[in-house]
Amino acid sequence: MGEVSHPWDVLHAAGYEIDFVSPKGGKAPVDGLNLDDAVNRKFWEDPNYHHKIEHTLTPSEVKPEDYVAIFYAGGHGTMWDFPQNEALAAIGRKIYENGGVVSAVCHGPSALVNVTLSNGKYLVDGKKVNAFTNEEEVAVKLDKVVPFLLEEKLKERGALFEKSGLWQPHVTVDQRLVTGQNPQSAKGVGEAVLAELEKQ
């Protein structure tokens, strides 16, 4: 939840309206519901955004031309849900090629591993990228559970992978692509997305 609420807090405070999309639409599963975190509580108790989490859009309901940025939140489930979802990948590609910002945090960059641009190249190819690291996956003992190691897959796609130590905030920005390493990086991703949008 913090991976959504902390970037939301930054962008919402800056005046951006944020919509939510999930692979199947409808009620989004919420993990890490820690309401001792003031930002989580603020997000969870906002009636407009609580309604949006309970009624997410389907990919087919999203018009990419209406958006200046997309943010792929993490959670281990995304490792199964995002990579093969062509509709979610297409939204990211269109927003990027329209001059918008593509961003993700933790396992959210799993959405980027199969995003190709109109020239056929992977979006991450030749760009500095950051995501949940091999070492962090081993530390949470899920390296043998996930379908692939995210760091390795991004490198296979040509990404120039950056990282810091375990659970250290790390945000990478390269050519309107903003990625963060772990939950601790979520607010920083929101701040970097805002900085990119303010350049436009």
N, C-alpha and C positions, 0 to 999 in steps of 0.2 A: 504493500500500500504506500509506503514511504517513497517508493520509486515513482509513483504517480503524484502524490500530494505535494512533494517538495518542488518539483518543476512547475506544477500547476500554480503553487503559491506565488512563485516569481512572475510567471507570465500573466496570471489573472490580475495581480497587483498592477501590472503594466498596462492593463486595459484590454488584453486579448480574451476573446470568447473561445472556449475550448470544447470540442465535441469528442466523443469516445466511440471507437469502433472496435469490434471484436470479431473473430472468425465467423461466428454463428449469429452475432447480434444478441440482443436481449440482456439478461442479467449477467454481469461480469463476475467471475469468481474473485473474491478478495482474500488475499493472503497477507499475513503480517498486520492484523488489525490491532495496532497498538495505539490506543487513544490517550495514553500518557504523553505521547508526542503531540505537542500543541498544534503543529501544522496538520498532522493527521486528523486531529479532532476538528479543527477549523474546516477542513475539506469534508469530512464525513458528516458534519452538522450543517453544511450549506445545502438547503433544500433543492436548489436548482441542480447542483452537481451530484447530489445523492440520487436524484431522479435520473440523471444522465448515466450513472453507473448501473442503475437497475434496468435501464432501457438503452443499451448501446446500439449503435447503428450496425447494419451489416455492411461489408465492403461495397456491395452493389448500390447502397444508398449514399455513398460518399462521392461528391463531385470534386475531384482534385483541384480543379481550377478555382474553387472557392477558398482554398487554404494557402497560407504562406509558409506553413511548416507542418511536419509530421514528427511525432515522437513515439518510438516503440519502447514501451515499458518492459521490464524484465520479469523474473520469476522463472523457475525451472521449466514450467509447462510450455513456455514459449519455444523451447528447443524442439518440441514436437509440433506445436501449432503453427509456427511462423515460416520455417524455411521453404516448405512446399506450397505455401498459400500464394498462388499466383495473383489473386485479386489484391491482397495486401501489398505485394511487391509492386504491382502496377501503380497503386496509389503513390507509393514512395517515388517511383521513377518519374511519374508525371509531375509531382510537386517539385522534384529536383530539377527536371528539365524546363519547368516554368520559372526557374530562378529562385525557388523556395529552399528552405532548410530541411534537411533530413537528420534526425537525431535518434539516439537510443542509449539505454543504460543497462549495464550488467549483462543479463542474457537477452535483452532486447535486440542487440546487434545480430542475433540469430536470424532476424527478419531480413538482414542485408546480404546474407551469404549467396542468395540466388537473384538479387536485383541486378538486372542488366540494363544498360542504357541503350538508346536507339542505335548507337554505333556498334552494339554487340559486346562491348566491354563491361565487365563487372563494375558496379558503382564504386566499390572499395579498391579497385585495382589502381595501384600507384599512390593511394592516399594514406595518410597517417590515420590509424584506427586504434581503438582501445575497447576492451570488453572484459567480461569475467575471465580470469586467467586460468591456465592449466593448474597453477599452484593453488589457487582458491578452490577449484573444483576438487582437487585431491584433499584439501583441508576439510571440506564439508562431506568427504567420502562419497561423492556422487560421480566421480570420474569414470566409474565402470557402469553407471546407470544411464547417463545421458547418451543419446544416439551418436554424438560426436563431441570432440573437444572444440569449443567455440574458437579459442585462440588459433588452433591448428587450421580449422576450416577457413577462417578469415585470411590467414597467411597463404593458404592454397589458392585463394581468389586474388592474390596479388597485393593484399593489404600490407602496409608498413606498420606492424603491430608495436604499440608502445605499452608499457606497463610500469606500475609501481609495486611496492610490497603488499602483502596480504592486508586487505581491508583499508588500504590507504586511498584517500580521494584522488582521482586522476581523471582529468577531462582532456580530450584531444579534439582539436578543431582543424579541419583542412577542407578548403573549398566548399563551404556550406554543408559539410558533414561534421556533426558533433556527436561524439561518443564518450561514454563514461564507463569506468571499470567495474563498479560494484554499487551496492545501495548507498554507500557513503558518498558517492559521486553525484547523486541525483540532483541535489540543489545546484551544484556546479554546472551540470548539464543545462538546467533551466536558465541559469545566468548566462551561459555561453550562447544558447539559442537566442535569448533576448538581445545580446550584443550583436549577433549576426543579423537579426531582424532590424536593429537600429541602424545598421550600415546601409540598408536598402532604401 
